[in-house]
């Protein structure tokens, strides 16, 4: 009975997805994929990284190539007008088919997992240690999920349950919206992590690590799981297995990146794995989270470099909160390395990452709806109330995730979403949804503290407070702070990018790194810049005095000529004389009491920007 | 008919039914996609858009080439194009390939023609005066247009400026700027935007035949009900 029912679920879900494939989805994502897949198809993997603006991890280029290949059977990718048309059905079909196939595979994994639960999760030995990972699955859930128990009623319940879980995923509006409408590949990313999880539970850590590593190279968010993954391997198996797994991970990493290895271009792999850091320096990339609330529902318009506490910016505070929670999760998995807790910490880690770090995308919460399903059979369900609690939290988070992803789509392309929902979507509703997300996170905490004392909750707070204290120590105790501790909220210059503690030519790579200097006077700290340059810092009215040296860098040619200017909240506070290559650094002391935005400007002195390498040297703020 | 035959018929029937439904949904989806806008959408930034077909085919130039202009037959049908963000619209010949850029706050429209990258072949964009220079809001529009060339290192002066009103009642300024090699290849038109003193609509003739460009300029309208 179950197989026909499973086919029916798959059939309904597949038909629904295929019906929606023609929706142009998130036009920008689709347009980028057209560009990158065409580059991979025309010129290969390594070439693509140099000649397109791809910012996905290297493994994903294979998928882009596959999209291009599928499309080439449906149309001509070099027919400019049809290829780049926003309603190019062939490309929509080719690109979305990757995610749709992944949806099917994840559904089959869910069905298989719930059919083989007792075999996947080995029973603990009689009187065995609590650490072997089975105690959390109550005897009742065992009966429900263990196909080896022969009772008629339990078999029927098993069938219903595994079909129910398969349907909850495959017919879930979140999953359909992400893959068939938007055209994104969240299910493809989580697919690899799920395979790794199941293999680990089946005590096959080395094959699991292969899938886990491939997953990281396909979808970068999976990187969040790395410390928890290896910590769990250490505690669930042993240190020797950790070393073996690390070796397997390294070998897999090089195998996946083989085209780059053969072309001696591993630096491009490093580039692709790090390019997204600070790529969009905003409070929230449409994620309804803490920073969406802080920014007043304008997460995409407020930089995360603004100072929010002491001299710490939003990004630092967000990372500290996330680190505190992550450490708590590490402690849980270290103390009680059970499959239940492994799933729980992965789930909480991705939710904490979504909720508390800045620069978070709306889709980062997606894995929660899958990991929660896998967690379900491990939970103790002695009473109906406990079950109701779980499903209440699941429903709450599902609604929040769906609304968030839908809002992310329609805020850019209102015509491609659900009309009624788009009409009622307001800033206030998105703020409310952010609170719902945080409530969902809080409601999941009892699953952690049923495994450890509530006193452990003090640990994240201690880490957050210590982190903030350390990053503000100079401000509170020394009463002076180097301006290099701040990230500019605005940075603009006509050549290169501002360099911290290095001259501007250092942008050419580590072989060109050079210290800051003015006519051979060397400095350890400062900004290496180039006319015309404009750096704005949010010093948040915390300081009274600003001192700095400045001058043309020794690396520039003899033709350099610049003028340095300092502004406080648009008021000019200081202007230097015209300076050239052979001038010694000059010094300025400025009153910045009450200043929120400190602006450092270097102009080309009216004779063009050529050769104008100029530095702010040892810039210091005094309380 | 035994049970096995009966099952085979059932399977064949269900499979055929399934294939029919799936094919039907794909076809409906295809029809739906064809009802959507067929605008050319290019990715933002500098990225790969396909091989340059004329690569290696162009002989070395020994003198300045005559610029090639896009033109259209007088019998050709014209279509209307509307802004994605701002309520402007204009008419254009149906053979002119127009493209837009995702998430472009200036709501630009570019021409993708003759292997010229659309990013450097902008036909129309919203001009935000305060973003060029906050002090420019204190200037009259004509002063702003007269000084517009100063924002571009490739331009060095103004050759001519005319004030006019198009058939849809929009007040505009037609300017010709001198580039750094003393040429005046383009016509730049700036329209005032009703009830939006900080904005102008900018149109550049670029690769368009002058008569064609004039007709498009004349067709520009602003739906002030939405402004």
Interface residues (C-beta under 8 A of the other chain):
Chain A: X11 X14 X15 X18 X19 X20 X21 X22 X23 X24 X27 X28 X30 X31 X32 X34 X35 X36 X38 X39 X42 X43 X48 X51 X52 X53 X54 X77 X78 X80 X81 X83 X84 X85 X86 X87 X88 X89 X92 X93 X412
Chain B: X18 X21 X22 X25 X26 X28 X29 X30 X31 X32 X33 X34 X36 X37 X38 X39 X40 X41 X42 X43 X44 X45 X46 X47 X48 X49 X50 X51 X97 X99 X102 X103 X112
